[in-house]
Amino acid sequence: MTPITFSLATCECALASDLDSCYKRTLVTNLMVDKPEDPIQYLIVLLKRGSVEVPRVMLLGPPASGKRTVARKLCEHTQVIHITDSNILKEDTDLTKKALQYKAKQQDIPGDLWIKLIQQRLSKIDCVRRGWVLEGIPRTREEALSLQEAGVAPNHVVLLEAPDAVLIERSQGKRIDPVTGDVYHVTFIWPEDKEVVQRLEHQKAVSEEQLVAQLMQHHREVHALRKTYRNCLKGIDADQPHVDVFDQVLTYILSRHCSVAPHTPRVLLFGPPGSGKSLQAKLISQKYNIVNLCCGELLEAVSADSTNMGELIKPYLESGQQVPDSMVLQILTERLSRLDCTTRGWVLHGFPRDLEQAEKLQESNFIPSRVFFLEMTDDVAIERVTLRSIDPVTGERYHSLYKPAPSPEVQTRLQFNPKDSEAQLLQQLKEYWANASSLQDLYPEAVHINADQDPHTVFESLESRLVGRLQNDS
C-alpha cells in the first residue's frame, strides 16, 4: 500500500474550492481513515457518488413494481451491496442454518431470528464500507420497528408505487436471465442483446388471485411504513419507463439527505482511572436526556438479577476476575438494543478497554457517532484516586485535597476502597496506556480533552465539541 504522506490541511487545499468546508473535511477524514492505494481515484469515486456517507437504502414497493430491476441498477451504479431475502439465507452461519430448518418445514422464520439475520449481514465489512440496498425489506411496521431497535437505520427509503391493474399486467409477462438473475418483461423491459434474449426463461408466475392477496397485504402495511420512515421516505411513480424510474431513484439516493428519525447520539468516553468519565457521562446524560451506561455498573446490575447470565457472571465479579468478553458483549449489546437507547441515544464508558473489544462492538453494529479521550498524567490520576473515600452512612464521596470531610465525626467513619490502592491503580494505568494507542488509531476522529481541569471546565470543553453533533444526530 502506498503511504499517504500529505497532511489534512494539504488535502483540504487540494479539493475544489466550491465544496463547503464541512464536506471537504469529511472527504479528507474518510481518505485518512481508509488509506486507499490511489488517493486521487478514491476521492473521485466519493465525489461522483455525491455523498461521503455510504448509502443505506431500503427499496420498498408492491409485487411487480420493479424493485429487483431498480436495486440491481442501483448497485451497478453505486457499488453498494444488494441484500435480498434469498441472499441473506445463503450465508453460512449458525443463524442461517437455524432459519433454513424452519423453511424446510415450510414454517415462517420467527421475527426475532429474521432481524438477527439481517443485522448479521449488514454488519459485515462489505456493507459497512460500501453501503447497502435492502430490497423489499421491511415488509411490515413491526419488522421496521424491530430493525430500528436493532440499530438498522437507512438514510434513504424509496417506495415504488403503481396502480394495481398495472402491477397485475406486469406480473404476467416476466422473464428472467438465468446467468445474471436480471428480470425482464415482454412489454416493459426487453434486452437489446440477442444472446440474452435467447437464454431468457419464464419466471414462475403467481396466479392472479395470489397476486391480489399480496397486493392487499401490501396496502394494509404501506401506510404504517410511510409513517415509520416519514423523515427519509420518498414515493416514486413506477408506472413510467424503467429508465425514468431509475433516474429518479438515483437522484434521490445521491442527495445529501439527512434523516432525523432513526439517528441518535452515540457517545463513547475513554480515559485513565480518575479522569472523570463517570461524572462527564452523568453530565451529558442529564443535559441531553440520553442513556448513561457504565459497563461495570451494568454487569453488577445483571449479576444481582436472578437470570442465567447473572448467575454466570456472578462468580467472576465476586472473585475480582475479569468477566469474559463474550459475556460482556452479550450483556452490553442487549442493553444498547433496548428502546430507550435506540430512541434517545447513549453515552458509554468502561467498555471497550482494548482493540479486540472495540472491534467486536463495531461488528455488533454499535458504532459511536462521537468519541472522546479524557487525558491526564499518571501523577494526577494517582492523586485523584488514592485520596478519595466514601461515607458509609450517607454515601457521600470525599477527597482529602479537593473535598475534605466537613467534620471530625465524618472523617473518622470514612472508608477507602481497597481497589483505589496505589499498587492496583498503577497496574490499571499500565493496562490503559498499553491499549490507548490502538484505540486511538481505531477512532481517528476522536476528540482529546484535557481532564486535568475543574470538572465543569472539562464539561464545557467537551460540550463545545459535542453539541453540534448531538443536535444533528438527534
Buried (B, 14 or more C-beta within 10 A) or exposed (E): EEEBEEEEEEBBEEBEEEBEEEBBBBBBBBBBEEEBEEBEEBBEEBBEBBBBEBBBBBBBBBBBBBBBBBBBBBBEBBBBBBBBBEEBBEBEEEBBEBBEEBEEEEEEBEEEEBBBBBBBBBBEEEBBEBBBBBBBBBBBBEBBBBBBBBBBBBBBBBBBBBEBEBBBBBBBBBBBBEEEEBBBBEEBBEBEEEEBEEBBEEBEEBEEEEBBEBBEBBEEBBEBBBEBBEEBBBBBEBBEEBEEBBEBBBEBBBEEBEBEBBBBBBBBBBBBBBBBBBBBBBBBBEEBEBBBBBBBEBBBEBBEEEEEBBEBBBEBBEEEEEBEBEBBBBBBBEBBBEEEBBBBBBBBBBBBBBBEBBEBBBBBBBBBBBBBBBBBEBEBBBBBBBBBBBBEEEEBEBBBEEEBBEEEEBBEEBEEEEEBEEEBBBEBBEBBEEBBEEBBEBBEBBBBBEBBBEEEEBBEBBBEEBEEBBEEBB
